[in-house]
Amino acid sequence: MSIFRPKTSATALALALPQEIDKEEEKSLKHLSDDFITNRIFTINSDAETMKIDIDSYILFIESVIKSSDKIAVASHWAKGSKGHFELADETLKYPTQIDPPICTLHQISTEMICKDPGAETAHQTTLDILQKLTKYSWDAKAVLIFTAFATTYGVLWHLDNYSHSDTLAKSLATIKRVALLRKELDSVKYGQVFFNPNSMIYNCMKAIKYINEFRNLSKYDTKDVPELSAALRQIPLVSYWIIHTLVASSIELHCYLSGVQGQTHKYLNELSEKSESVLLTLENHLQLIREQIEEVELYRWLVDQTDHFPTDITLFLSKLIDGKHKARPLINCSTQLEEYIEDFLKEKKLILIVSKRLDISTEDLEILYSIYNEVKKENKFEMVWIPVIPDPPMDGDEEGYEYLKSVMKWYVVPFNTKIAGMRFLEERWELREDILMVVLNTQSKVEFSNGIHLARIWEKEALPFTYDRAKALLKKNWIDSTVVKFTDQPRLRSLVVINQERNVIFYGGHNLRWIKKFEESAEVMKRDPTTREEGITFELAPVGLNKGEQDPALMFRFWMAQRSYFILKHQLQGSTATEDISRLISYETEDGWAIITKGPTVVFVAGGDLILKAMDEFHLWKKNMRRLGFSGSFKEHFDELTATSLHCTNVNLIGFSGWIPLFLTCPMCRRYMGSGIRFTCCHGGPDVLF
């Protein structure tokens, strides 16, 4: 009894409609979910993929045969049985000589795919049976071999049809294979859906195999650099299954035409067509993301090479950094509000590149940038460019914030809707974080200074020309002179007359007015003490952050920013031992108050919180040591004794700073390594305390 169902008349089809619907439901793909397929195919796959084939050559063969066969089919359709045959151009036939096919395996596969009942369940089971024969091949090789078997059968049929009018042997073979019945199906919707269409299931399978092969060829990239590649490679077994399932179903449909029997149902073919399109769309999305990530990797490598090893014109470097292209879109000159190309305004000039992840650049930083801009325009050797990193999509208020900053700036800015191509380079190489990054480069893209914003916040235009030599020269200046004195309201201290003498000076500040009042009262008590007068000891009190006698939050903001900038510069260029006093001061930022005790230009110690108030209240315990150690020495000795018994944690907060920051810090109190997380913390051997 034949396994095929004969084609039925319209009347018979109408009478059998309920049964047909039931059978179509049985053949639905709904029960073949991706999870079900994945679990099933991995149970029959072998880990030992010992058989290798030249997949590129096989793909070339498959594409050549399928496209050539379809050209013959078109010619046959229009010839309508006329004599002669269609001559294929030589370039159409691209048979690769590298193929050494496993001929017996291909025959077995071809046999499995013919003379089967139509339907989803048959195609599924046949796919599993074929996979059992190919366990030693990789998943992409399995799909390629099965496609090769299908293409061979398909190509032979249309080759025989092409020569059946001019060659007796071809005519006999075409007759025995019933090729004439295949020609009659060329106008049918089903034939076009399965074979004869650039968007048919067969062509979709060919595209899918090419994508899989491209994934394999791109696996030379590290998946850490191209994470989407890992996701795509994991899809290959499932995609291969659906390619094979589609090929099996198509082969069954083809042989139904040749046998003159009812083929696959429209519902099943529609579902399978939708599935092939869905698979193809998934692969295309993977490939698009992979290509974008690879472009990012290649751009990152190029930018690293240019800044580290190969001198490159600064205009090319900036163009690639912004747009990833040799010629970027024009930037906006904020002085004129006109667009200008990078090549036109930056040629043979140095670049001060300002990058920010946020649009809330502080007024203080803008003032500093203005002073630098006004200075560099005097000699016209530098240009300044601002790159704002805008999230995609932008957040509410971003465009308004951008337009405001653009309106108050004088230098060049990148247009609002620009997606920065070199983002990975900015974040990984130049360590862009939440704070402003200001990199200074020469005309050949060599970094002159990696983050000039720290220099600018301390010395402003005096930091020009922003080189490491200039930074080292500035760091030779006194810390107190550079970052503390200018934030006091005592003009006589600015001249350093007091600091250069052997005078004791106590700089102090804080955000708790009670603490400050208590500190000042205790200091006055020490000043008026008879012992102090007998020893001839005097000291100056210098409050920090006052403006006309009132606390100025903006001034204190700049003060703490200057301390952190000085700390980072000092630590980067001179090492951790040069920054202990500064890190101790920074650790007191959240305390009620703090103090810096100096003798002349030398910092004796830094203190803060309740501990220094206690040391001052206990003046009667250590004043006897002033003759031997002096005021500041005996003060320090007693404070150190109190510190040694304190388990109060020390925190050095460097959150959000761009550019180089230390990975490890030594605690300025107990010299242990500080734990790092959100901030650097040390509890001097005691338990961590959250506060």
C-alpha positions as CSV (number, residue, x, y, z in Angstrom):
1,M,0.0,0.0,0.0
2,S,1.4,3.4,-0.9
3,I,2.5,5.6,1.9
4,F,1.3,8.7,-0.1
5,R,-2.2,10.1,-0.1
6,P,-3.5,10.7,-3.7
7,K,-4.6,14.2,-4.6
8,T,-8.4,14.6,-4.1
9,S,-11.1,16.5,-6.0
10,A,-12.7,19.6,-4.5
11,T,-15.8,17.7,-3.6
12,A,-13.9,15.0,-1.8
13,L,-11.8,17.6,-0.1
14,A,-14.9,19.4,1.1
15,L,-16.4,16.2,2.5
16,A,-13.1,15.4,4.3
17,L,-12.6,18.9,5.7
18,P,-13.2,18.0,9.4
19,Q,-10.7,15.2,9.2
20,E,-8.3,17.4,7.3
21,I,-8.4,20.0,10.0
22,D,-7.7,17.4,12.6
23,K,-4.8,16.1,10.7
24,E,-3.4,19.6,10.2
25,E,-3.7,20.2,14.0
26,E,-1.6,17.1,14.4
27,K,1.1,18.5,12.1
28,S,1.3,21.9,13.9
29,L,4.7,23.1,15.0
30,K,3.4,24.4,18.3
31,H,4.5,21.3,20.2
32,L,8.0,21.7,18.9
33,S,9.1,24.5,21.1
34,D,12.7,25.6,21.2
35,D,13.2,24.2,24.7
36,F,11.7,20.9,23.7
37,I,14.0,20.7,20.6
38,T,17.1,21.8,22.6
39,N,16.6,19.1,25.2
40,R,16.0,16.5,22.5
41,I,18.9,17.2,20.2
42,F,21.5,17.4,22.9
43,T,20.7,13.8,24.0
44,I,21.8,12.5,20.6
45,N,24.8,14.7,20.0
46,S,28.4,13.5,20.6
47,D,31.0,15.7,22.3
48,A,33.7,14.2,20.0
49,E,33.4,16.2,16.8
50,T,36.2,14.3,15.0
51,M,35.0,14.7,11.4
52,K,36.0,18.0,9.8
53,I,34.8,19.4,6.4
54,D,35.6,22.5,4.5
55,I,32.4,24.4,5.2
56,D,33.2,27.4,3.0
57,S,33.7,25.1,0.0
58,Y,30.4,23.2,0.7
59,I,28.5,26.5,1.0
60,L,29.9,27.6,-2.4
61,F,28.8,24.3,-3.9
62,I,25.3,24.5,-2.4
63,E,24.7,28.1,-3.5
64,S,26.0,27.3,-7.0
65,V,23.7,24.3,-7.5
66,I,20.6,25.9,-6.1
67,K,20.9,29.1,-8.0
68,S,21.9,27.3,-11.2
69,S,19.0,24.9,-10.9
70,D,16.5,27.8,-10.4
71,K,17.9,29.5,-13.5
72,I,17.2,26.3,-15.4
73,A,13.7,26.2,-13.9
74,V,13.0,29.7,-15.1
75,A,14.2,28.9,-18.6
76,S,12.2,25.7,-18.6
77,H,9.1,27.6,-17.5
78,W,9.4,30.1,-20.4
79,A,10.5,27.5,-23.0
80,K,7.2,25.6,-22.6
81,G,8.7,22.3,-23.9
82,S,10.6,23.7,-26.9
83,K,13.7,21.9,-28.0
84,G,17.2,22.7,-26.9
85,H,18.6,23.5,-23.5
86,F,19.6,26.5,-21.4
87,E,23.3,27.2,-21.4
88,L,24.6,28.3,-18.0
89,A,27.4,30.9,-17.9
90,D,30.7,29.6,-16.6
91,E,30.7,32.1,-13.7
92,T,27.4,30.6,-12.5
93,L,28.9,27.2,-11.9
94,K,31.4,27.5,-9.0
95,Y,32.2,23.9,-8.1
96,P,35.0,24.0,-5.5
97,T,37.8,21.5,-6.0
98,Q,38.4,21.3,-2.2
99,I,35.3,19.2,-1.6
100,D,35.9,15.5,-0.8
101,P,32.3,14.5,0.1
102,P,31.5,11.5,2.3
103,I,29.6,9.9,-0.5
104,C,28.0,7.1,1.4
105,T,26.8,9.4,4.2
106,L,25.3,11.8,1.6
107,H,23.4,8.8,0.0
108,Q,22.1,7.7,3.3
109,I,20.9,11.2,4.1
110,S,19.2,11.5,0.7
111,T,17.4,8.2,1.2
112,E,16.2,9.4,4.6
113,M,14.6,12.5,3.1
114,I,12.4,10.9,0.4
115,C,9.3,8.9,0.2
116,K,8.0,9.9,3.6
117,D,4.6,11.0,4.8
118,P,4.1,14.8,4.8
119,G,3.8,16.5,8.2
120,A,5.7,18.1,11.0
121,E,6.0,14.9,13.1
122,T,7.6,13.0,10.2
123,A,10.0,15.9,9.4
124,H,10.9,16.1,13.1
125,Q,11.6,12.4,13.5
126,T,13.5,12.2,10.2
127,T,15.6,15.1,11.4
128,L,16.5,13.2,14.6
129,D,17.2,10.0,12.6
130,I,19.6,11.9,10.3
131,L,21.3,13.6,13.2
132,Q,22.0,10.1,14.7
133,K,24.2,9.4,11.6
134,L,26.2,12.6,11.9
135,T,27.1,12.7,15.6
136,K,30.8,13.1,14.8
137,Y,30.3,16.3,12.9
138,S,29.9,19.8,14.3
139,W,26.4,21.3,14.2
140,D,27.2,23.6,11.3
141,A,28.8,20.7,9.4
142,K,25.6,18.6,10.0
143,A,23.5,21.3,8.4
144,V,25.9,21.8,5.5
145,L,26.1,18.0,4.7
146,I,22.3,17.6,4.7
147,F,21.9,20.7,2.6
148,T,24.5,19.3,0.2
149,A,22.5,16.0,-0.1
150,F,19.3,18.0,-0.8
151,A,21.1,20.3,-3.3
152,T,22.5,17.3,-5.1
153,T,19.1,15.8,-5.6
154,Y,17.5,19.1,-6.6
155,G,20.3,19.9,-9.0
156,V,20.2,16.5,-10.7
157,L,16.4,16.8,-11.3
158,W,16.7,20.2,-13.0
159,H,19.9,19.2,-14.9
160,L,18.0,16.3,-16.4
161,D,15.1,18.5,-17.3
162,N,17.4,21.0,-19.0
163,Y,19.0,18.3,-21.3
164,S,15.9,16.1,-21.7
165,H,15.0,17.8,-25.1
166,S,18.5,17.4,-26.6
167,D,20.0,14.3,-25.0
168,T,18.3,10.9,-25.2
169,L,19.9,9.6,-22.0
170,A,18.8,12.7,-20.1
171,K,15.3,12.3,-21.5
172,S,15.1,8.7,-20.3
173,L,16.4,9.6,-16.8
174,A,14.1,12.6,-16.6
175,T,11.2,10.3,-17.5
176,I,12.0,7.7,-14.9
177,K,12.4,10.4,-12.2
178,R,9.1,12.1,-13.4
179,V,10.7,15.5,-13.8
180,A,7.8,16.7,-16.0
181,L,5.6,16.7,-12.9
182,L,8.0,19.0,-11.1
183,R,7.9,21.5,-14.0
184,K,4.1,21.7,-13.7
185,E,4.4,23.0,-10.1
186,L,6.5,26.0,-11.0
187,D,3.5,28.3,-11.0
188,S,2.1,27.0,-7.7
189,V,2.1,29.1,-4.5
190,K,3.6,26.2,-2.5
191,Y,6.5,25.7,-4.9
192,G,7.4,29.4,-4.6
193,Q,7.0,29.3,-0.9
194,V,9.4,26.4,-0.5
195,F,11.9,26.7,-3.4
196,F,11.5,29.2,-6.2
197,N,11.8,32.5,-4.5
198,P,14.7,34.6,-3.0
199,N,12.7,34.6,0.3
200,S,11.7,31.0,0.1
201,M,12.4,28.5,2.9
202,I,15.4,27.0,1.0
203,Y,17.0,30.4,0.4
204,N,16.4,31.3,4.0
205,C,18.2,28.1,5.0
206,M,21.1,29.1,2.8
207,K,21.3,32.5,4.4
208,A,21.1,30.9,7.9
209,I,24.0,28.6,7.1
210,K,26.1,31.5,5.9
211,Y,25.3,33.4,9.1
212,I,26.3,30.4,11.2
213,N,29.6,30.1,9.2
214,E,30.3,33.8,9.7
215,F,29.8,33.3,13.5
216,R,32.3,30.5,13.4
217,N,34.8,32.6,11.4
218,L,34.4,35.4,13.9
219,S,35.1,33.2,16.9
220,K,38.7,34.3,16.6
221,Y,37.6,37.2,18.8
222,D,37.5,36.9,22.5
223,T,33.9,36.6,23.7
224,K,34.8,39.0,26.5
225,D,35.3,41.6,23.9
226,V,32.4,40.5,21.8
227,P,29.8,39.1,24.2
228,E,27.1,38.9,21.6
229,L,29.2,36.3,19.8
230,S,28.9,33.9,22.7
231,A,25.1,34.2,22.6
232,A,25.1,33.6,18.8
233,L,27.3,30.5,19.1
234,R,25.0,29.0,21.6
235,Q,22.2,29.3,19.1
236,I,24.0,27.2,16.4
237,P,22.6,23.7,17.5
238,L,19.0,24.9,17.6
239,V,19.3,26.9,14.3
240,S,21.0,23.8,12.7
241,Y,18.0,21.7,13.8
242,W,15.5,24.1,12.1
243,I,17.6,24.2,9.0
244,I,17.7,20.5,8.8
245,H,14.0,20.2,9.6
246,T,13.1,22.7,6.9
247,L,15.3,20.8,4.4
248,V,13.7,17.5,5.2
249,A,10.2,19.0,4.9
250,S,11.2,20.6,1.6
251,S,12.6,17.3,0.3
252,I,9.4,15.5,1.2
253,E,7.4,18.2,-0.6
254,L,9.7,17.9,-3.7
255,H,9.1,14.1,-3.9
256,C,5.4,14.5,-3.4
257,Y,5.4,16.6,-6.6
258,L,7.4,13.9,-8.4
259,S,5.0,11.2,-7.2
260,G,1.9,13.2,-8.0
261,V,0.5,13.0,-4.5
262,Q,-0.8,15.4,-1.9
263,G,2.2,17.2,-0.3
264,Q,2.6,19.3,2.9
265,T,-0.4,21.2,4.2
266,H,-0.6,24.9,3.7
267,K,-0.7,25.4,7.5
268,Y,2.4,23.5,8.1
269,L,4.3,25.2,5.3
270,N,3.1,28.6,6.6
271,E,4.3,27.8,10.1
272,L,7.6,26.4,8.8
273,S,8.1,29.5,6.6
274,E,7.4,31.8,9.6
275,K,9.8,29.8,11.7
276,S,12.6,30.1,9.1
277,E,12.0,33.8,8.9
278,S,12.1,34.1,12.7
279,V,15.3,32.1,12.9
280,L,16.8,34.3,10.2
281,L,15.8,37.5,11.9
282,T,17.3,36.2,15.2
283,L,20.6,35.5,13.4
284,E,20.6,38.8,11.6
285,N,20.1,40.6,14.9
286,H,23.0,38.7,16.5
287,L,25.2,39.4,13.5
288,Q,24.4,43.1,13.6
289,L,25.3,43.4,17.3
290,I,28.4,41.3,16.7
291,R,29.6,43.5,13.9
292,E,28.9,46.6,16.1
293,Q,30.9,45.1,18.9
294,I,33.7,44.1,16.6
295,E,33.8,47.6,15.2
296,E,34.1,48.8,18.7
297,V,37.0,46.3,19.4
298,E,38.9,47.3,16.3
299,L,38.4,51.0,17.0
300,Y,39.5,50.5,20.6
301,R,42.7,48.7,19.4
302,W,43.3,51.4,16.8
303,L,42.9,54.2,19.3
304,V,45.3,52.5,21.8
305,D,47.9,51.9,19.1
306,Q,47.8,55.6,17.9
307,T,48.1,57.0,21.4
308,D,50.8,54.5,22.6
309,H,52.8,53.5,19.6
310,F,52.1,55.2,16.2
311,P,52.0,59.0,15.9
312,T,48.8,60.0,14.2
313,D,47.5,63.4,13.2
314,I,45.3,64.7,16.0
315,T,42.4,65.5,13.5
316,L,42.2,61.8,12.5
317,F,42.4,60.6,16.1
318,L,39.6,62.9,17.2
319,S,37.4,62.0,14.2
320,K,37.8,58.3,14.9
321,L,37.2,58.8,18.6
322,I,33.9,60.6,18.1
323,D,32.5,59.0,15.0
324,G,34.7,56.0,14.3
325,K,35.4,57.4,10.8
326,H,38.2,59.1,9.1
327,K,36.1,62.2,8.7
328,A,33.6,63.0,11.5
329,R,30.6,65.2,11.2
330,P,31.2,68.9,11.9
331,L,31.5,70.1,15.5
332,I,29.8,73.3,16.8
333,N,31.9,76.4,17.5
334,C,30.2,77.8,20.5
335,S,31.7,81.2,19.9
336,T,30.0,81.6,16.6
337,Q,27.3,78.8,16.9
338,L,28.5,77.6,13.4
339,E,29.5,74.1,12.4
340,E,33.2,73.5,11.5
341,Y,35.0,70.3,10.4
342,I,37.7,69.0,12.7
343,E,40.3,69.2,9.9
344,D,39.7,72.9,9.5
345,F,40.1,74.1,13.1
346,L,42.4,71.6,14.7
347,K,45.2,71.1,12.1
348,E,48.7,71.4,13.7
349,K,47.3,72.4,17.1
350,K,47.3,70.7,20.5
351,L,44.0,69.5,21.9
352,I,42.4,70.0,25.3
353,L,39.7,67.4,25.3
354,I,37.0,67.7,27.9
355,V,34.7,64.7,28.3
356,S,31.7,64.4,30.7
357,K,29.1,61.8,31.4
358,R,26.8,64.3,32.9
359,L,25.4,67.6,31.9
360,D,25.6,69.2,35.3
361,I,29.1,70.6,35.0
362,S,29.5,72.8,38.0
363,T,29.8,76.6,37.8
364,E,33.2,76.4,39.5
365,D,34.5,74.0,36.8
366,L,33.1,76.2,34.0
367,E,34.9,79.2,35.5
368,I,38.1,77.3,35.5
369,L,37.6,76.2,31.9
370,Y,36.9,79.8,30.9
371,S,40.1,81.0,32.4
372,I,42.0,78.3,30.6
373,Y,40.2,79.1,27.3
374,N,41.0,82.8,27.5
375,E,44.7,82.0,28.2
376,V,45.2,79.5,25.4
377,K,43.5,81.8,22.8
378,K,46.2,84.3,23.3
379,E,48.7,82.2,21.4
380,N,46.3,80.0,19.5
381,K,48.3,76.8,20.0
382,F,45.5,74.9,21.6
383,E,41.9,74.1,20.8
384,M,39.3,73.0,23.4
385,V,36.6,70.4,22.5
386,W,33.8,69.2,24.8
387,I,32.4,65.7,24.3
388,P,29.2,65.2,26.2
389,V,28.3,61.5,26.6
390,I,24.5,61.5,26.2
391,P,22.6,58.3,27.1
392,D,20.7,56.6,24.3
393,P,17.8,57.4,24.5
394,P,18.4,60.7,26.2
395,M,16.8,61.3,29.6
396,D,14.3,64.1,30.3
397,G,16.0,67.4,30.4
398,D,19.2,66.2,28.7
399,E,18.7,68.3,25.6
400,E,17.9,71.4,27.6
401,G,21.0,70.9,29.8
402,Y,23.1,70.4,26.7
403,E,21.8,73.6,25.0
404,Y,22.4,75.6,28.1
405,L,26.0,74.5,28.4
406,K,26.5,75.0,24.7
407,S,25.2,78.6,25.1
408,V,27.7,79.5,27.8
409,M,30.8,77.8,26.4
410,K,33.2,79.4,24.0
411,W,35.0,76.3,22.6
412,Y,34.0,73.5,20.3
413,V,31.3,70.9,21.3
414,V,30.1,67.6,19.7
415,P,26.5,67.7,18.5
416,F,23.8,66.5,20.9
417,N,22.7,63.4,19.0
418,T,26.2,62.0,18.6
419,K,26.8,58.4,19.8
420,I,30.4,58.4,20.8
421,A,32.2,55.6,18.9
422,G,35.2,55.4,21.1
423,M,33.2,55.0,24.4
424,R,35.1,51.8,25.4
425,F,38.4,53.6,24.9
426,L,37.2,56.5,27.0
427,E,36.0,54.3,29.8
428,E,38.7,51.6,29.8
429,R,41.8,53.4,28.7
430,W,41.2,56.9,29.9
431,E,39.0,55.7,32.8
432,L,36.1,58.0,32.3
433,R,33.7,57.9,35.2
434,E,31.2,60.4,36.6
435,D,33.5,63.3,37.0
436,I,34.9,65.5,34.1
437,L,37.9,64.0,32.2
438,M,40.3,66.5,30.6
439,V,43.0,64.9,28.4
440,V,45.6,67.0,26.8
441,L,47.1,65.7,23.5
442,N,49.8,67.1,21.1
443,T,49.5,67.4,17.4
444,Q,50.4,63.7,16.9
445,S,47.8,62.4,19.4
446,K,50.4,61.7,22.1
447,V,48.9,62.2,25.6
448,E,50.6,65.2,27.2
449,F,48.6,64.8,30.4
450,S,46.0,62.2,31.2
451,N,43.7,64.2,33.3
452,G,44.4,67.9,33.4
453,I,41.2,68.7,35.3
454,H,43.1,68.0,38.6
455,L,45.8,70.5,37.7
456,A,43.2,73.0,36.5
457,R,41.1,72.8,39.7
458,I,44.2,73.6,41.8
459,W,46.3,76.0,39.7
460,E,43.8,77.0,36.9
461,K,45.6,78.7,34.0
462,E,48.9,78.4,35.8
463,A,48.8,74.7,35.0
464,L,49.3,75.4,31.3
465,P,50.7,73.8,29.1
466,F,49.4,70.7,31.0
467,T,52.4,68.4,30.8
468,Y,53.8,66.0,33.3
469,D,56.9,68.2,33.7
470,R,54.7,71.1,34.5
471,A,52.7,69.0,37.0
472,K,55.9,67.9,38.7
473,A,57.1,71.5,39.0
474,L,53.7,72.6,40.5
475,L,53.7,69.7,43.0
476,K,57.0,71.0,44.4
477,K,55.0,73.9,45.8
478,N,53.7,73.7,49.3
479,W,50.5,71.8,49.7
480,I,49.1,74.4,52.1
481,D,50.1,77.2,49.8
482,S,48.5,75.5,46.8
483,T,45.2,74.2,48.2
484,V,44.4,75.7,51.6
485,V,45.6,79.3,52.0
486,K,43.6,80.6,49.0
487,F,40.4,79.4,50.7
488,T,41.0,81.5,53.9
489,D,39.7,85.0,54.3
490,Q,43.0,86.3,55.8
491,P,45.0,88.2,53.1
492,R,48.2,88.2,55.1
493,L,48.4,84.5,54.9
494,R,48.4,84.5,51.1
495,S,51.8,86.1,51.0
496,L,53.2,83.2,53.0
497,V,54.9,85.6,55.3
498,V,53.6,83.7,58.3
499,I,54.1,80.2,56.7
500,N,57.7,80.9,55.8
501,Q,58.5,81.8,59.4
502,E,58.6,79.3,62.3
503,R,55.1,80.2,63.3
504,N,52.4,77.8,64.3
505,V,49.3,78.0,62.2
506,I,46.1,76.1,62.7
507,F,43.8,75.9,59.6
508,Y,40.4,74.6,60.5
509,G,36.9,74.2,59.1
510,G,33.8,72.0,59.2
511,H,30.1,71.9,58.5
512,N,29.0,71.9,62.1
513,L,28.9,75.4,63.6
514,R,28.8,74.1,67.1
515,W,32.0,72.1,66.5
516,I,33.7,75.2,65.1
517,K,32.6,77.3,68.0
518,K,33.8,74.7,70.5
519,F,37.1,74.4,68.6
520,E,37.7,78.2,68.6
521,E,36.8,78.4,72.3
522,S,39.2,75.6,73.2
523,A,42.0,77.3,71.1
524,E,41.5,80.6,73.0
525,V,41.8,78.7,76.3
526,M,45.1,77.2,75.2
527,K,46.3,80.7,74.0
528,R,45.5,82.3,77.3
529,D,47.0,79.5,79.4
530,P,49.9,80.8,81.6
531,T,52.1,78.0,80.4
532,T,51.7,79.0,76.8
533,R,52.6,82.6,77.7
534,E,55.6,81.5,79.8
535,E,57.0,79.5,77.0
536,G,56.5,82.3,74.5
537,I,54.3,80.2,72.3
538,T,51.9,81.7,69.9
539,F,49.8,80.3,67.1
540,E,47.5,81.7,64.4
541,L,44.0,80.5,63.8
542,A,43.0,80.5,60.1
543,P,39.4,79.5,59.4
544,V,38.8,78.0,55.9
545,G,35.7,78.4,53.7
546,L,34.6,81.8,55.1
547,N,33.4,84.6,52.9
548,K,33.0,87.9,54.7
549,G,32.8,86.0,58.0
550,E,30.1,83.7,56.8
551,Q,30.5,80.0,55.7
552,D,30.4,79.7,51.9
553,P,29.3,76.3,50.6
554,A,30.6,77.0,47.1
555,L,34.0,77.8,48.5
556,M,34.1,74.6,50.5
557,F,33.0,72.6,47.5
558,R,36.0,74.0,45.6
559,F,38.2,73.4,48.6
560,W,37.4,69.7,48.9
561,M,37.6,69.3,45.1
562,A,41.1,70.8,45.2
563,Q,42.1,68.4,48.0
564,R,41.1,65.4,46.1
565,S,42.7,66.6,42.9
566,Y,46.0,67.3,44.8
567,F,45.8,63.9,46.5
568,I,45.3,62.1,43.2
569,L,48.1,64.0,41.4
570,K,50.5,63.6,44.3
571,H,49.7,59.9,44.7
572,Q,50.1,59.3,40.9
573,L,53.4,61.1,40.5
574,Q,55.1,60.7,43.9
575,G,53.6,57.7,45.5
576,S,51.4,56.9,48.5
577,T,53.9,58.1,51.2
578,A,53.6,61.7,49.9
579,T,49.8,61.8,50.4
580,E,49.2,60.6,54.0
581,D,48.3,64.1,55.4
582,I,46.1,64.8,52.5
583,S,44.2,61.5,52.7
584,R,43.7,62.0,56.4
585,L,42.2,65.5,55.7
586,I,39.9,64.0,53.0
587,S,38.8,61.4,55.5
588,Y,37.5,64.1,57.8
589,E,35.2,65.7,55.2
590,T,32.1,64.1,56.6
591,E,33.2,64.8,60.2
592,D,31.8,67.8,62.1
593,G,35.1,69.6,61.8
594,W,38.8,69.3,61.1
595,A,42.1,71.1,61.6
596,I,45.6,71.2,60.0
597,I,48.4,72.1,62.4
598,T,51.5,73.5,60.7
599,K,54.8,75.0,61.8
600,G,56.1,77.3,59.1
601,P,55.7,75.5,55.8
602,T,55.6,72.1,57.4
603,V,52.4,70.2,58.2
604,V,52.8,68.7,61.6
605,F,49.6,66.7,61.7
606,V,46.0,66.7,60.5
607,A,43.1,66.0,62.9
608,G,39.4,66.1,63.1
609,G,36.1,65.2,64.8
610,D,35.6,64.8,68.5
611,L,39.2,63.5,68.9
612,I,40.9,66.8,68.4
613,L,38.4,68.5,70.6
614,K,39.3,66.0,73.3
615,A,43.0,66.6,72.8
616,M,42.4,70.3,73.2
617,D,40.3,69.8,76.3
618,E,43.2,67.8,77.7
619,F,45.7,70.6,77.2
620,H,46.5,70.4,80.9
621,L,47.9,66.8,80.3
622,W,50.4,67.7,77.6
623,K,51.2,71.4,78.0
624,K,54.2,70.3,80.2
625,N,55.8,68.8,77.1
626,M,55.8,72.0,75.2
627,R,59.3,73.0,76.4
628,R,60.7,69.8,75.1
629,L,58.7,69.3,72.0
630,G,57.2,72.7,71.2
631,F,53.6,73.5,70.8
632,S,52.8,71.5,67.7
633,G,55.1,68.6,68.6
634,S,53.5,68.0,72.0
635,F,50.0,68.6,70.5
636,K,50.7,65.9,67.9
637,E,52.1,63.5,70.5
638,H,49.0,63.6,72.6
639,F,46.7,63.4,69.6
640,D,48.5,60.3,68.4
641,E,48.0,58.7,71.8
642,L,44.3,59.3,71.6
643,T,44.2,58.0,68.0
644,A,45.9,54.8,69.0
645,T,43.0,53.9,71.3
646,S,40.3,54.9,68.8
647,L,38.4,52.4,66.6
648,H,36.7,55.1,64.6
649,C,36.8,54.0,60.9
650,T,38.7,56.2,58.4
651,N,37.1,56.8,55.0
652,V,38.7,58.3,51.9
653,N,36.0,58.9,49.4
654,L,37.1,59.1,45.7
655,I,33.7,58.2,44.1
656,G,33.2,59.1,40.5
657,F,36.6,60.6,39.7
658,S,37.7,60.1,36.1
659,G,41.2,59.1,35.1
660,W,43.8,57.5,37.2
661,I,42.9,56.8,40.9
662,P,44.9,54.6,43.3
663,L,43.7,51.0,43.6
664,F,45.2,50.6,47.1
665,L,45.5,53.1,49.9
666,T,47.4,52.9,53.2
667,C,45.4,54.1,56.1
668,P,46.8,57.5,57.3
669,M,46.0,56.5,60.9
670,C,47.2,52.9,61.4
671,R,49.1,52.2,58.1
672,R,47.0,49.1,57.3
673,Y,45.7,48.7,53.7
674,M,42.3,50.3,53.5
675,G,39.4,48.1,52.3
676,S,37.9,49.4,49.0
677,G,34.4,49.2,47.7
678,I,32.2,52.3,47.3
679,R,34.9,54.1,49.2
680,F,38.3,53.3,50.8
681,T,37.7,52.3,54.5
682,C,39.9,51.4,57.4
683,C,38.8,50.6,61.0
684,H,42.3,50.2,62.4
685,G,42.0,46.5,63.1
686,G,38.5,46.8,64.6
687,P,35.2,45.7,63.0
688,D,33.8,47.7,60.1
689,V,31.3,50.3,61.2
690,L,28.6,51.6,58.9
691,F,27.6,55.1,59.5
